[in-house]
Every structure is written in structure tokens, then in C-alpha cells.
Amino acid sequence: MCGISGYISRNRITEDELRIMNDTMIHRGPNDSGVEIYPFKDGYNVGFAQRRLSILDLSPLGHQPMHSVDKRISVVFNGEIYNFLDLKKELSGYPFKSTCDTEVIIASYLKWGESFVDHIHGMFAIALFDRETDNVYLVRDRIGKKPLYYWKDGDNLVFASELKPIMKCPGFKGVIKKSVIARYLYQQYINAPDSIFEDVYKLEPGAILKFHLGEISIRKYWDVRTAYAKGIADPVTDYDEAKSELKSLLKESVAKRMIADVPLGAFLSGGYDSSLITAIAQDISDTPVKTFTIGFNEPRYNEAKFAKEVADHLGTDHTELYIDEKEMLGQVSSIAKYYDEPFADSSQIPSMLVSKLAKEKVTVALSGDGGDEFFCGYNIYSKIAQAQKLDKIGAIVHAVGKLPFGDKRLIDKMPMKVRAIARNRDKETKVQFASDSYILSAHAFVDGIESFDKHMTFDEYNKIYLDEMRGSGDKSIQLPCKYPIESGYPQDNWQVRRMLLDMDTYLPGDILCKMDRASMKYSLENRCPIMDTSVMEYSYRIAHEFKYHNGDKKHILKDIAYDYIPKELLDRPKVGFGVPLDKWMRGPLLEQLRTYSSPEYLKKQGIFDIDYVSKFIDNYLTVGDGGPSSGANYSRMAWGFLVFQQWYEQYMI
């Protein structure tokens, strides 16, 4: 696990400057660093740099940049190739010097060329320079576990695992991409290929970028839609067969992720996914697996007691730490520094705390991420199933709702849940439900759109505004808050469609980003067995009714977990965890939020609508619980705004 950075540029960037860029990521790789610059053609130079967190082959033989024996190939790499031992056998003709997986990347490329990406499996961000073909490649893993940004500056390219090295690159202007802000406020993250800056992009999951003497091309070597289509073409309809094969694949996946030359453990929340991964790991291990849990003194949020029961049953070497609100609040000031760009999923706070706890004893930690998306685990999936049943009725209500009713239309007088079903007419966003006012507020933060109940109906807003955004090439126009891409998922079942959408957006953009930054803040590697290529692709073959069975979410995954852990230890309502955002923003963070939303600050900043934002925040801070600005949507909006402003102050002032 590491951080990589570099460039392909005609501009003069010195080794010292590249080292400064690279060292902004010392938390990602505190054990070693390497910086090299290579002459190229047509006035270009190639710079490769890496910060190393040593996991495999702790000797100097694992140093990067790494080169092929004949010096044709140079590589910097962040991540793990889990099938590297199998590949070493297949590539036995290559004169390997080390026992690390980086050298397997070089050997694979020399054998298969650009299609080497079809043979390697794991989590990775790779930069590879081929002096024979004059190509530089940037490659990101299939599901987007490892981050990779690039800045396109004319016919020059700068890349890095995080934005910090790019921000330190000589000549970087750092122009904020205002068109993503409304979507960020709504989604709480910025999804690939966008970033917070103009001309800076996230390489999308499953993509390979080729730079050839100033020309850039990008292609997908793996994507959710294609893999899903291939999977459903070869379905597994026998439940016992599906359970047996999935269990076998999970065991193999966990075993591969337990290969390390440093101490390894597992996050254990007491829920199904982390408990199953821990159980398999303990079943494989000859010694007690080290497990880690964060506990909270608030009973309604605390799952630590359940995690301890699971740990006791499995016989793990368990560590739990109960934290108070002060410790949680202490993490807030570090969000901007370690997340690089605005990121407002508040579960990042407990994620950072459990990573800090684990790092005291291990360098690698397994987690259960991916179980909800691939096996239908989120509560929203149950609601979507209900919404699909009501869709035809919703169409009728939508038509009737256009009738006038006093100074409004009938639909505007209906309850919020009824409006949500009735107004859900866009075929491109059928499985993405939201409050009308929340969407409008997100855009109003930037554009100053007035409340729709004063000036226009939500339907009119959609027609005039969203359609304009979709068809416009104007960079100043805000992206729609939802992702208008559902026609790309040829699936009539709304649950499945939403799962696929989440795999393309929420999983890499939020969940994986959250855990990457939270764990790497403490130089801890996080590995996710459920997102092994074989497990992901097999999940597409499994009949959906095995995942969502008579209302039981993650049915087949739970059934496998019961083979290791008694049902009574797992079968309970999920407690979840909620950061007390309202309490913080109306307490210790109040003055900071008032400063950031003051007309003077907003005018100087020149990003947000002054009147709308200052009034919104003032109303949120002064109205008590139960008032018009105290709901969850307002908390999310205020928190997202606060996190953005903290990021802005960290990097832009």
C-alpha cells in the first residue's frame, strides 16, 4: 500500500519539486520513498515517485520506482495484486528478484502488453512507462478501491493518488469546478470522473489511460454493466450450488488477503459482513485473528457489545475502545487535510477512529465493505421494491396532481412520500428518490434558485432546469444532483438497477473513498474480500431472489454467516451509528459555521449565493428541533457546506 505521483510534461519540474509533491502523502507510505525523472521524446520528461507502506518484501528489493531487468519498463504502484503468486508461476520465465507483487506487474506487461490488466486482480493504481512503445499508462482497479487523480494541462499530464501532490505541482492554478458543488451537497461526495478542480479528473474504476506523446486515450477494461450482463447470461438458479460456490470463493478471497509480511487483523462491527469475513479469517488462521471495534457510550448507537459476543464465539484476539463525543469531534478538523476534496459522509469519523485503534497492533485490516451493494443489504432497497409496486398509481396521481388547488397545484398539497412517488416520472432516475426541497436547496446554494413553492412547481423546475443541464456544454451550469444514467442498466427490477447504480457511484465515490482516506491517515492498509473479482462477478450470476428473499436482505450471505456463527448472535435490527451533527453545528461548531455563512465571507469567496446560504444557515442555527429547518436534509446540507468551507480554508486561502 502506497501513494504514487508523477508527470509526463514538457514543463520543467525538478526532482526536488517532485519530491515535495510526493511527500505530501507521507501518511500513505512512511517506510520508504523514491523519486526519479526519465528523459522522453519530443521534449517530454517522465517523473515517477512513490511513498511506500511496506507490506510484502520489506527489503530494499521492494523499492519503487521499480524497473524491468532490461530497463525498458518503469512502474510505480499503489495497492495489492492478490493473485501475484499464481502469476509468478505462470510467468516463471521472468528473472524475479523480489518477493513483492510490484515485479509481477512488470512481468505481466512484458508478456501480455496492455492487456496485462485482464490478468491481474486486486486493488491498485498503477503508472507504467514503456520506453519501447513511448507509452505511459495509468490504470485503476475494477471497482475503484484505490484512488488515482490526473491533471490535464494542455498536452502535459500530472497524476497522483491524492489531490495534494497535484496542488503542489508548479503551475497548478486550482480553479474550483463550481458545476459539481450542488451534486456534492446532495450526494455528500464527488464522483468520478469529476473532481473539485477544473481540468483535474479521477480515473474511473476499471479504466486504463494511455499517454502517447501528448495524445491521451481512455478505455474501460472492466465495468459493472458489462460484467453484470455476462453474469446474468449464465445464471445460477440452484440455491445450494450458489451458496456452496459463493462460500468457496469468499474463503479463497480471504485467504489471499491474509498474505502479508506485517501484522494483520480485521475490523469487527458485529454486523453480518464484517462478522462473516472475520469468521472465515479465523477459520483459516492458526492463531487468533486480531479484531477491532469502536464502542460508544450512547446505547442506541453502540454495537460493540454485539461485536464482542461474536469475537468471543470465534476466539479472536479482540480489542475494543469506547470513545466519547469529544474524541469524535476531535477528528472533524482533520477531515479536510486527509480527504483532499470536499467529502461529507460523517461516518468517516468512526472509520478514522477504528483505523487509529487497529494501527496500534496491525498494518493490514480486513473489512466487510461491498456486502450491501452486491447482495442487496441497504434499507433503501426494500423501499425501492415498494416504490416499484406503486409506480403505476404514482403516474395517475401525477396526472391528477396537475389540477389547480387554490394558489397551488393539487400535488403540492400532498404528503411528501406521495409526492415522491408521483413525481418519479424520469426514466433516467427512477430508483433515485429525494425530497423536492432538498434538490432545489442544493442548487440554490450555488445558483440562488428560489423555493419552488413560491415561484414554480417542481415539475416545471425539472423541465426548465434539469433538461437544460443535461444538454448543455456550459461548464458553469450545475450538474444534476441525481445521476441521469439508468437507461444504461437494462434491468426492469428496480432493486437490481439501484444496486448496479450504487456499484458505479456510491460504492467507489463514497464508501471506498471514505475507507481509503480513513485508513491511510494512520498508514493502515484496508482489504475488502467481498470485492474480489471472482466474488463480484459470481454475485451477478446468483439469482436475485437468493439475495432478497421474501423481504430478507442479504439472504445468501447471512446463510453463509450462520455456518460459522449462531443466528442469535447476528439476527437483530442493525443499530447503526449517527454522528450528532445538529448538536455539533449548534454547539462547538456554531461560530465556525456562522463565519463561513456570513455575507462578508461568502462575498469574498465568490462561490455560493450570498442571500440564500446566509439565510438558510441562519434559519438552521436558530430554529429549534421540530422547526422547518431541523430535518435530516437540512442537517446534511449544513454539514456538507461546513465541510466544503473547511476544505476551502485548508487549501484555497
GUSE-266681 format. One line per 5 residues: number of its first residue (from 1); their letters; for each residue x negated, z negated, y negated of C-alpha. Coordinates in Angstrom, 1 decimal, m for minus. Layout:
NUM) A) X Z Y  ...;
END
This chain:
1) MCGIS) 0.0 0.0 0.0  m1.4 1.0 m3.3  m0.9 2.6 m6.7  m2.1 6.1 m7.4  m2.6 8.1 m10.6;
6) GYISR) m4.3 11.2 m11.8  m4.1 14.5 m13.6  m4.6 18.3 m13.4  m5.4 19.2 m17.0  m7.4 21.3 m19.4;
11) NRITE) m7.4 18.4 m21.8  m10.5 16.2 m21.7  m9.6 12.9 m20.0  m12.7 10.9 m19.3  m13.4 8.8 m16.2;
16) DELRI) m13.2 5.6 m18.4  m9.8 6.7 m19.7  m8.5 7.4 m16.2  m9.8 4.0 m15.1  m7.9 2.4 m17.9;
21) MNDTM) m4.7 4.2 m16.8  m5.3 3.3 m13.2  m6.0 m0.4 m13.9  m2.5 m0.9 m15.4  m1.4 m1.0 m11.8;
26) IHRGP) m3.9 m3.6 m10.6  m1.0 m5.7 m9.2  m0.3 m2.8 m6.8  m3.8 m2.8 m5.5  m6.1 m5.8 m6.3;
31) NDSGV) m8.6 m5.2 m3.4  m10.3 m2.0 m4.4  m10.2 0.9 m6.8  m11.5 4.4 m7.0  m11.7 6.9 m9.9;
36) EIYPF) m13.1 10.5 m9.5  m12.9 13.7 m11.5  m13.5 17.1 m10.0  m14.1 20.4 m11.7  m11.4 23.0 m11.1;
41) KDGYN) m10.8 26.6 m12.2  m9.6 28.2 m15.4  m10.8 25.2 m17.5  m8.9 22.6 m15.4  m10.2 19.3 m14.2;
46) VGFAQ) m8.6 17.2 m11.5  m8.7 13.5 m11.8  m7.7 11.2 m8.8  m7.5 7.4 m9.0  m6.2 4.6 m6.8;
51) RRLSI) m5.7 0.9 m6.7  m5.9 m0.4 m3.2  m4.0 m3.1 m1.4  m5.9 m3.2 1.9  m3.5 m3.3 4.9;
56) LDLSP) m5.2 m1.1 7.5  m9.0 m0.8 8.0  m10.1 m3.4 5.4  m13.6 m2.0 5.4  m15.0 0.4 2.8;
61) LGHQP) m14.1 3.3 5.1  m10.6 3.0 3.8  m11.7 3.6 0.2  m9.8 6.2 m1.9  m10.1 8.9 m3.1;
66) MHSVD) m10.8 10.0 0.4  m12.3 13.4 1.4  m12.4 15.6 4.4  m15.7 15.9 6.2  m16.4 19.3 4.6;
71) KRISV) m15.2 18.0 1.1  m12.5 20.7 1.0  m9.7 18.1 0.7  m9.4 15.1 m1.5  m6.5 12.6 m1.3;
76) VFNGE) m5.1 9.5 m3.0  m2.2 7.9 m1.2  0.3 5.0 m1.6  2.2 3.8 1.4  2.0 3.8 5.2;
81) IYNFL) 2.2 6.5 7.8  3.8 4.8 10.7  3.2 7.5 13.3  m0.5 7.7 12.4  m1.7 6.5 15.9;
86) DLKKE) 0.3 9.2 17.6  m1.0 11.8 15.2  m4.6 10.7 15.8  m4.2 11.5 19.4  m2.7 14.9 18.6;
91) LSGYP) m5.5 15.6 16.1  m8.3 14.3 18.3  m10.5 17.3 17.4  m10.9 15.9 13.8  m14.0 13.7 13.4;
96) FKSTC) m12.3 10.5 12.2  m14.5 7.9 10.6  m12.0 5.2 9.8  m9.0 3.4 11.5  m6.7 3.8 8.5;
101) DTEVI) m3.8 6.2 8.1  m5.1 7.9 5.0  m7.5 10.0 7.0  m4.7 11.2 9.2  m3.1 12.8 6.2;
106) IASYL) m6.2 14.9 5.6  m6.5 15.9 9.3  m2.8 16.8 9.4  m3.1 19.0 6.3  m6.1 20.8 7.7;
111) KWGES) m4.1 21.6 10.9  m0.7 22.4 9.5  m1.2 23.2 5.9  1.7 22.4 3.5  4.0 21.8 6.5;
116) FVDHI) 2.0 18.7 7.3  4.8 16.8 5.6  7.1 17.7 8.5  4.8 15.8 10.9  4.1 12.5 9.0;
121) HGMFA) 6.7 9.7 9.0  6.6 6.7 6.8  6.8 5.6 3.2  4.4 7.5 1.0  3.5 9.0 m2.3;
126) IALFD) 0.6 11.5 m1.9  m1.6 13.5 m4.1  m3.8 16.1 m2.3  m6.3 18.6 m3.7  m7.2 21.7 m1.7;
131) RETDN) m10.3 23.4 m3.2  m9.9 26.4 m0.9  m6.4 27.4 m2.0  m6.7 26.0 m5.5  m3.5 23.9 m4.9;
136) VYLVR) m2.8 20.3 m5.8  0.2 18.8 m4.1  2.4 15.8 m4.9  4.5 14.5 m2.0  7.2 11.8 m1.8;
141) DRIGK) 8.6 10.3 1.4  12.0 11.4 2.7  14.3 8.6 1.4  12.2 7.7 m1.7  10.7 4.4 m0.6;
146) KPLYY) 7.5 4.9 m2.7  7.7 6.0 m6.4  6.0 9.0 m7.9  6.3 10.0 m11.6  4.8 13.0 m13.3;
151) WKDGD) 4.5 14.1 m16.9  4.6 17.9 m17.5  2.6 18.6 m20.7  2.6 22.3 m21.2  0.6 23.6 m18.2;
156) NLVFA) m1.0 20.2 m17.6  0.2 17.6 m15.2  m0.3 13.8 m15.2  1.1 11.7 m12.3  1.3 8.0 m11.2;
161) SELKP) 3.1 5.5 m9.0  4.4 3.9 m12.2  5.0 4.9 m15.8  2.3 2.6 m17.2  m0.6 4.9 m16.4;
166) IMKCP) 1.2 7.8 m17.9  2.0 5.8 m21.0  m1.8 5.1 m21.3  m2.8 8.7 m20.9  m4.4 10.2 m24.1;
171) GFKGV) m1.9 12.3 m26.0  1.2 10.9 m24.4  3.9 10.7 m27.1  6.6 8.7 m25.3  9.7 10.3 m26.6;
176) IKKSV) 12.8 8.4 m25.2  15.2 10.6 m23.4  18.4 9.5 m25.1  20.6 11.6 m22.8  20.1 9.2 m19.9;
181) IARYL) 21.0 6.0 m21.7  24.7 6.0 m21.2  24.3 6.7 m17.5  21.7 3.9 m17.3  24.1 1.4 m18.9;
186) YQQYI) 26.8 2.3 m16.4  24.6 2.6 m13.3  22.0 0.0 m14.3  19.1 2.3 m13.3  17.8 5.8 m14.0;
191) NAPDS) 18.0 8.1 m11.0  15.5 10.9 m10.1  14.6 13.4 m11.3  15.2 11.7 m14.7  13.1 9.0 m16.3;
196) IFEDV) 13.4 7.2 m19.6  11.0 9.7 m21.3  11.3 13.3 m22.2  9.2 15.6 m20.0  8.5 12.8 m17.5;
201) YKLEP) 10.2 13.0 m14.2  10.4 11.2 m10.9  9.6 13.4 m8.0  12.8 13.4 m5.9  12.8 11.9 m2.4;
206) GAILK) 11.8 14.4 0.3  10.2 16.7 m2.2  6.8 18.4 m2.5  5.4 19.6 m5.8  2.7 22.3 m5.8;
211) FHLGE) 0.5 22.9 m8.8  m1.4 26.2 m8.7  m3.5 27.0 m11.8  m0.8 26.0 m14.3  2.3 27.1 m12.2;
216) ISIRK) 4.5 24.3 m10.8  6.9 24.8 m7.9  9.0 22.1 m6.2  10.8 22.3 m2.8  12.6 19.9 m0.6;
221) YWDVR) 11.2 19.5 2.9  13.9 16.9 3.8  17.2 15.9 2.2  20.2 13.8 3.1  22.7 16.7 3.2;
226) TAYAK) 20.7 18.9 5.5  19.7 16.1 7.8  23.4 14.9 8.0  24.7 18.5 8.7  22.2 18.8 11.5;
231) GIADP) 23.2 15.4 12.9  26.9 16.0 13.0  26.3 19.3 14.7  25.0 17.3 17.7  27.3 14.2 17.7;
236) VTDYD) 27.0 11.2 20.0  30.6 10.2 20.9  29.9 7.7 23.7  29.6 4.2 22.2  27.4 2.7 24.9;
241) EAKSE) 25.0 5.6 24.6  24.9 5.3 20.9  24.3 1.6 20.9  21.5 1.8 23.6  19.7 4.6 21.8;
246) LKSLL) 20.0 3.1 18.3  18.7 m0.2 19.7  15.7 1.5 21.3  14.9 3.4 18.0  15.1 0.2 16.0;
251) KESVA) 12.8 m1.6 18.4  10.3 1.3 18.1  10.6 1.3 14.4  10.0 m2.4 14.0  7.0 m2.2 16.4;
256) KRMIA) 5.4 0.5 14.3  5.9 m1.6 11.2  4.2 m4.6 12.7  0.8 m2.8 12.9  m1.4 m4.3 10.2;
261) DVPLG) m4.8 m5.9 9.8  m3.4 m8.6 7.5  m0.7 m11.3 8.0  2.8 m10.1 8.4  6.3 m11.7 8.1;
266) AFLSG) 9.9 m10.9 7.3  12.5 m11.6 4.6  15.4 m13.5 6.2  18.7 m13.9 4.3  20.8 m14.9 7.2;
271) GYDSS) 22.8 m11.7 7.0  23.2 m9.1 9.7  20.5 m6.6 8.7  17.6 m9.0 8.0  18.5 m11.2 11.0;
276) LITAI) 18.5 m8.2 13.3  15.1 m6.9 12.1  13.7 m10.4 12.4  15.1 m10.9 15.8  13.5 m7.6 17.1;
281) AQDIS) 10.2 m8.5 15.5  10.3 m11.9 17.1  11.2 m10.4 20.4  8.1 m8.1 20.2  5.7 m10.7 18.8;
286) DTPVK) 3.6 m13.1 21.0  3.6 m15.7 18.2  6.3 m17.0 15.8  7.0 m14.5 13.1  6.7 m15.9 9.6;
291) TFTIG) 10.1 m15.7 7.8  11.0 m16.4 4.2  14.2 m17.4 2.5  15.1 m18.4 m1.1  17.8 m21.1 m1.4;
296) FNEPR) 20.0 m22.0 m4.4  21.4 m25.4 m5.2  24.7 m23.7 m6.1  26.7 m23.9 m2.7  28.8 m20.8 m3.4;
301) YNEAK) 25.6 m18.7 m3.7  23.4 m20.4 m1.1  22.8 m18.6 2.2  19.6 m20.4 3.0  21.3 m22.8 5.5;
306) FAKEV) 22.5 m19.8 7.5  19.1 m18.2 7.5  17.6 m21.5 8.8  20.1 m21.6 11.6  19.1 m18.0 12.6;
311) ADHLG) 15.4 m18.9 12.2  15.8 m21.9 14.4  17.6 m19.9 17.1  14.9 m17.2 17.1  12.0 m19.7 16.9;
316) TDHTE) 10.3 m18.2 13.8  7.8 m19.9 11.6  10.3 m20.4 8.8  9.7 m21.2 5.1  12.4 m21.8 2.6;
321) LYIDE) 12.3 m22.6 m1.1  15.1 m23.9 m3.1  14.9 m22.7 m6.7  16.8 m23.8 m9.8  18.2 m21.8 m12.7;
326) KEMLG) 15.1 m22.4 m14.8  12.9 m20.7 m12.2  15.2 m17.7 m12.1  15.4 m17.5 m15.9  11.6 m17.6 m16.0;
331) QVSSI) 11.5 m14.2 m14.2  13.5 m12.4 m16.9  10.6 m11.9 m19.3  8.6 m10.1 m16.6  11.2 m7.5 m15.8;
336) AKYYD) 10.2 m5.0 m18.5  6.5 m5.2 m17.6  6.8 m4.7 m13.8  9.8 m2.3 m13.8  8.2 0.2 m16.2;
341) EPFAD) 11.6 1.6 m17.4  15.0 0.0 m18.1  16.3 m1.4 m14.8  19.2 m3.9 m14.9  20.1 m4.8 m11.3;
346) SSQIP) 20.0 m8.5 m11.7  19.3 m9.1 m8.0  15.7 m8.1 m8.9  15.3 m11.7 m9.9  15.8 m13.3 m6.4;
351) SMLVS) 13.9 m10.3 m5.0  10.9 m11.2 m7.1  11.1 m14.9 m6.2  11.3 m14.3 m2.4  8.3 m11.9 m2.7;
356) KLAKE) 6.4 m14.6 m4.5  7.2 m17.0 m1.8  6.2 m14.6 1.0  2.9 m13.7 m0.6  1.7 m17.2 m0.2;
361) KVTVA) 1.3 m16.6 3.5  1.5 m12.9 4.2  0.6 m9.5 2.8  3.4 m7.5 4.6  7.1 m8.4 4.8;
366) LSGDG) 9.8 m6.6 6.8  13.3 m6.3 5.3  16.7 m5.1 6.4  17.3 m2.6 3.5  19.2 0.5 4.4;
371) GDEFF) 21.7 m1.1 6.8  24.6 m0.9 4.3  24.1 2.7 3.3  23.5 4.1 6.8  26.0 2.0 8.7;
376) CGYNI) 28.9 1.5 6.2  28.3 m2.0 5.1  29.3 m2.3 1.4  32.7 m3.7 0.4  33.3 m0.6 m1.8;
381) YSKIA) 33.5 1.5 1.4  36.7 m0.4 2.5  38.2 0.1 m0.9  37.4 3.8 m0.8  39.2 4.1 2.6;
386) QAQKL) 42.3 2.6 0.9  42.0 4.9 m2.1  41.9 8.0 0.0  45.2 6.9 1.6  46.8 6.6 m1.8;
391) DKIGA) 45.3 9.8 m3.3  48.5 11.9 m2.9  50.6 9.2 m4.5  48.0 9.0 m7.3  48.4 12.7 m8.0;
396) IVHAV) 52.2 12.1 m8.5  51.6 9.1 m10.7  49.1 11.1 m12.7  51.6 13.8 m13.4  54.4 11.4 m14.3;
401) GKLPF) 52.0 9.3 m16.4  51.6 12.1 m18.9  55.1 11.4 m20.2  55.2 9.6 m23.6  55.9 5.9 m23.7;
406) GDKRL) 56.1 4.6 m27.2  52.9 5.3 m29.1  51.0 5.9 m25.8  51.5 7.7 m22.6  53.1 6.1 m19.6;
411) IDKMP) 49.8 6.0 m17.6  48.1 3.9 m20.3  50.7 1.1 m19.7  50.0 0.9 m16.0  47.8 m1.7 m14.4;
416) MKVRA) 44.0 m0.9 m14.2  44.0 m0.3 m10.5  46.9 2.1 m10.7  45.2 4.0 m13.5  42.0 4.2 m11.5;
421) IARNR) 43.8 5.9 m8.5  46.0 8.1 m10.8  43.1 9.4 m12.9  40.9 10.0 m10.0  41.5 13.8 m10.0;
426) DKETK) 38.0 15.2 m10.4  36.9 16.7 m7.1  33.2 16.1 m8.0  33.6 12.4 m8.5  36.4 11.4 m6.1;
431) VQFAS) 34.5 8.5 m4.4  33.1 7.0 m7.7  35.7 4.6 m9.2  35.2 3.0 m12.6  37.1 1.3 m15.4;
436) DSYIL) 38.0 3.8 m18.1  36.9 1.5 m20.8  33.5 0.9 m19.1  32.7 4.6 m19.0  33.7 5.0 m22.6;
441) SAHAF) 31.8 2.0 m23.7  28.6 3.2 m22.1  28.8 6.4 m24.1  29.9 4.6 m27.2  26.7 2.6 m27.2;
446) VDGIE) 24.8 5.8 m27.9  27.4 8.1 m29.4  29.8 5.8 m31.2  32.9 7.1 m29.4  35.9 5.0 m30.4;
451) SFDKH) 38.1 3.3 m27.9  40.3 5.9 m26.2  43.4 3.9 m26.6  43.1 4.3 m30.4  42.3 8.0 m30.6;
456) MTFDE) 42.7 9.9 m27.3  43.8 9.4 m23.7  41.1 9.1 m21.1  42.3 12.5 m19.6  41.6 14.1 m23.0;
461) YNKIY) 38.3 12.5 m23.2  37.3 13.8 m19.7  38.4 17.3 m20.6  36.7 17.5 m24.0  33.6 15.4 m23.4;
466) LDEMR) 32.6 15.3 m19.8  33.1 19.1 m19.3  31.0 19.7 m22.3  28.2 17.6 m21.0  28.2 19.3 m17.6;
471) GSGDK) 28.0 22.7 m19.0  25.7 22.1 m22.0  21.9 22.6 m22.0  21.7 20.4 m25.1  19.3 17.6 m24.3;
476) SIQLP) 20.9 15.3 m26.9  24.2 15.3 m25.0  24.6 12.3 m22.7  24.6 12.8 m19.0  28.0 11.9 m17.4;
481) CKYPI) 28.0 8.3 m16.2  29.1 9.4 m12.7  27.3 11.9 m10.5  29.3 15.1 m10.5  27.8 16.4 m7.3;
486) ESGYP) 30.3 15.5 m4.5  31.1 19.2 m3.6  27.6 19.2 m2.1  28.8 16.8 0.6  31.1 18.9 3.0;
491) QDNWQ) 32.9 15.8 4.3  36.6 15.1 4.0  36.2 11.4 4.9  35.7 9.7 1.5  33.8 6.8 3.1;
496) VRRML) 31.2 9.1 4.6  30.9 11.1 1.4  30.2 7.9 m0.6  27.6 6.7 2.0  25.8 10.1 1.6;
501) LDMDT) 26.0 9.9 m2.2  24.6 6.3 m2.1  21.7 7.5 0.1  20.9 10.2 m2.5  21.3 8.0 m5.6;
506) YLPGD) 21.9 4.2 m5.4  19.5 3.6 m2.4  16.4 5.2 m3.8  17.2 4.8 m7.5  18.2 1.1 m7.3;
511) ILCKM) 17.7 m0.7 m4.0  14.3 0.8 m3.1  13.0 0.7 m6.7  14.1 m2.9 m7.0  12.2 m4.0 m3.9;
516) DRASM) 9.1 m1.9 m4.6  8.5 m3.4 m8.0  9.6 m6.9 m7.0  7.2 m7.0 m4.0  4.3 m5.1 m5.7;
521) KYSLE) 4.4 m7.6 m8.6  2.9 m10.0 m6.1  0.8 m7.4 m4.2  3.1 m7.7 m1.2  4.0 m4.7 1.0;
526) NRCPI) 7.6 m4.3 1.9  8.5 m2.3 5.1  12.0 m1.2 6.0  12.5 m0.4 9.7  16.2 0.8 9.3;
531) MDTSV) 14.9 3.7 7.1  12.6 5.1 9.8  13.1 8.9 10.0  14.3 8.6 13.6  16.8 5.9 12.8;
536) MEYSY) 18.2 7.7 9.7  18.6 11.0 11.5  20.1 9.4 14.6  22.7 7.5 12.4  24.0 10.9 11.3;
541) RIAHE) 24.8 11.7 14.9  26.7 8.5 15.6  30.5 8.8 15.3  31.7 7.2 12.1  34.3 5.1 13.9;
546) FKYHN) 31.3 3.3 15.6  30.2 2.2 12.1  33.6 1.4 10.6  35.7 0.2 13.5  39.2 m1.0 12.7;
551) GDKKH) 38.0 m2.3 9.3  34.9 m3.8 10.7  31.9 m2.6 8.7  28.5 m2.0 10.3  30.2 m2.5 13.7;
556) ILKDI) 27.5 m1.0 15.9  24.7 m2.7 14.0  26.5 m6.0 14.3  27.0 m5.4 18.0  23.2 m4.9 18.5;
561) AYDYI) 22.5 m8.1 16.5  24.8 m10.1 18.9  22.4 m9.1 21.7  19.8 m11.4 20.0  21.8 m13.9 18.0;
566) PKELL) 25.1 m15.7 18.8  28.0 m14.2 17.0  29.0 m17.6 15.4  25.7 m17.7 13.5  26.3 m14.4 11.9;
571) DRPKV) 30.1 m13.7 11.7  31.0 m15.2 8.4  32.0 m13.9 5.0  29.0 m12.8 3.0  28.2 m15.3 0.3;
576) GFGVP) 26.1 m13.0 m1.9  24.2 m14.1 m4.9  25.1 m13.9 m8.6  22.8 m14.4 m11.5  24.6 m16.4 m14.2;
581) LDKWM) 24.3 m13.6 m16.8  27.1 m14.8 m19.0  25.7 m18.3 m19.2  22.2 m17.0 m20.0  23.2 m14.5 m22.6;
586) RGPLL) 25.4 m17.0 m24.3  22.7 m19.7 m23.9  18.9 m19.3 m23.7  19.0 m15.5 m24.3  21.6 m15.6 m27.1;
591) EQLRT) 19.3 m15.4 m30.1  17.3 m12.6 m28.4  20.5 m10.6 m27.8  21.7 m11.2 m31.3  18.4 m10.0 m32.7;
596) YSSPE) 18.4 m6.8 m30.6  22.0 m6.0 m31.6  21.7 m6.7 m35.3  22.4 m3.8 m37.6  18.9 m4.1 m39.1;
601) YLKKQ) 17.2 m3.9 m35.7  19.4 m1.0 m34.5  18.9 1.0 m37.6  15.1 0.7 m37.4  15.3 1.6 m33.7;
606) GIFDI) 17.5 4.7 m34.2  18.8 4.9 m30.6  22.2 3.1 m30.4  25.3 3.4 m32.5  25.0 0.6 m35.0;
611) DYVSK) 28.6 m0.3 m35.7  29.8 m0.1 m32.1  26.9 m2.0 m30.5  26.7 m4.8 m33.1  30.5 m5.4 m32.9;
616) FIDNY) 30.5 m5.2 m29.1  27.7 m7.7 m28.6  29.1 m10.0 m31.3  32.5 m10.0 m29.7  31.0 m10.6 m26.3;
621) LTVGD) 29.0 m13.6 m27.5  31.8 m15.2 m29.5  34.8 m14.7 m27.2  35.1 m17.4 m24.5  35.8 m17.0 m20.8;
626) GGPSS) 39.0 m15.1 m20.2  38.8 m13.2 m23.5  38.8 m9.4 m23.9  35.0 m9.2 m23.8  34.3 m11.6 m21.0;
631) GANYS) 34.9 m9.5 m17.9  32.2 m8.3 m15.4  32.0 m4.9 m17.0  31.1 m6.4 m20.4  28.5 m8.7 m18.8;
636) RMAWG) 26.9 m5.7 m17.1  26.9 m3.7 m20.3  25.4 m6.5 m22.4  22.8 m7.3 m19.7  21.8 m3.6 m19.4;
641) FLVFQ) 21.5 m3.4 m23.2  19.4 m6.6 m23.3  17.0 m5.3 m20.5  16.7 m2.0 m22.3  15.7 m3.8 m25.5;
646) QWYEQ) 13.2 m6.0 m23.8  11.6 m2.9 m22.3  11.6 m1.2 m25.7  9.9 m4.2 m27.3  7.3 m4.3 m24.4;
651) YMI) 6.3 m0.6 m24.6  7.6 1.1 m27.7  6.7 m1.3 m30.5;
END
